[in-house]
Amino acid sequence: REIYTLVTDAQRAGRDALAPGVALKTVDAASRQVIADAGYAENFGHGLGHGVGLQIHEAPGINGSAAGTLLAGSAVTVEPGVYLPDRGGVRIEDTLVVTEKTPELLT
């Protein structure tokens, strides 16, 4: 339950960071910081998300080294995860559309 709650909080932070003009790496950092603050930084070994279009995995990648910013109307995923060796893990993924106001949740 602790890890599930942590990943939920990290996802919320990433979702809250979605807005036009925000740097992709800033969105990643918002979620990653929540996980790091809880002591699990080394257990989140992938980027936060990616674009969605005709293919399920499209640009832009949302990760710590991503260049660029979010655009209004972009469909992206926010999917933080924490994985504990030999125990399992939790990953929560949703797809959202970046809007001028609150991101629109699709899934």
Beta strands, then each sheet from edge to edge (+ up, - down):
strand 1: 49-51
strand 2: 58-62
strand 3: 75-78
strand 4: 81-84
strand 5: 88-91
strand 6: 94-97
strand 7: 104-105
sheet 1: 1+ 2-
sheet 2: 3+ 6- 7+
sheet 3: 4+ 5-
end
